[in-house]
Structures are given as C-alpha cells and as structure tokens.
C-alpha cells in the first residue's frame, strides 16, 4: 500500500496520473516559462518607454501661450543692479539684471539644484546660489560651477514703448512650450 490509509491504490494512481508533477519539481521554472516572463516584462518596459516618449512629444507640440507682462521701465535699474519680479505666475520669482547700458538679462530665481533663491553677484558677473555655491552665467544661464544639474530658465524679454516686456521662457537656447 502507499501509506494513505483509507485510499485504495487505484485511487492514488488516478490522482498521480491527473497531477503528474511531483512537489520537488514545482520549484523549478521551465525555459519556456522563463522566456515568456522575459518577453512579457521587456514588452511592458518598451510600451512604458513609448508612452513616456509620446507624452513628451504631445507636451512639446501643445502650444501654451505665455503672458506678455511688463517687468520694468527701460533705464529704471542702474547697470549692475537686479530686480525681482514674478513671471509667468504670481508665485514664480524671476530676476532681472541690467548687465550693461543696453543689455538686460532675466532668469528664473529658482536654482535648478534644490530650488534656493539665486542672487546676482555684480563683481563676479554671475548668478549665485548661496545655499550650495552654485554659479550660473549671466550671459546664457548655463552652470559655471557647483552642483546644479541644469541651466537656469531664461525669461525672454523685448523692449516696447520704453518698457521691458517678458514674453516667454527658454532653457539654454531652447524655447520652452511657446
């Protein structure tokens, strides 16, 4: 007999025929199952990447109209001085700097490292993040030194009727969602 009291050997044989996998073999994964798992997982990862890429393309293709907003009067700031203003929204601080008699530069005041407030250093001619000694170029906003991973977003300016008008944002030469 087989060791199961109350069962006849014929019942046990039928049970074994229907469930032919022994418990010791259940711990092993067949090549076919493993290959199926790899293909399905890879396919899911590929589909996720395609989704993210399509979402990015749609976001870039969608047009956002930047508000046109007066920032300061031409000549209001002395050369080497800076002024804080809000653009594009009321909680988005930006920094306007008069670099020379005819040149102005405006950037987001939020450091790209940990969002500390950036200040203008006239003697070094850089935008400085005092939290972690990050420095940005006043000319184009690229990182000169420190931990910031990306350049500062630049506020696009135009002169109209004696006013400096903010008309959009760009990052290091690339226009952000026009």
C-alpha positions, 0 to 999 in steps of 0.5 A: 500500500502507499501509506494513505490509509483509507485510499485504495491504490487505484485511487492514488494512481488516478490522482498521480496520473491527473497531477503528474508533477511531483512537489520537488519539481514545482520549484523549478521554472521551465525555459519556456516559462522563463522566456515568456516572463522575459518577453512579457516584462521587456514588452511592458518596459518598451510600451512604458518607454513609448508612452513616456516618449509620446507624452513628451512629444504631445507636451512639446507640440501643445502650444501654451501661450505665455503672458506678455507682462511688463517687468520694468521701465527701460533705464529704471535699474542702474547697470549692475543692479537686479530686480525681482519680479514674478513671471509667468505666475504670481508665485514664480520669482524671476530676476532681472539684471541690467548687465550693461547700458543696453543689455538686460538679462532675466532668469528664473530665481529658482536654482535648478539644484534644490530650488534656493533663491539665486542672487546676482553677484555684480563683481563676479558677473554671475548668478549665485546660489548661496545655499550650495555655491552654485554659479550660473552665467549671466550671459546664457544661464548655463552652470559655471560651477557647483552642483546644479544639474541644469541651466537656469530658465531664461525669461525672454524679454523685448523692449516696447514703448520704453518698457521691458516686456517678458514674453516667454521662457527658454532653457539654454537656447531652447524655447520652452512650450511657446 
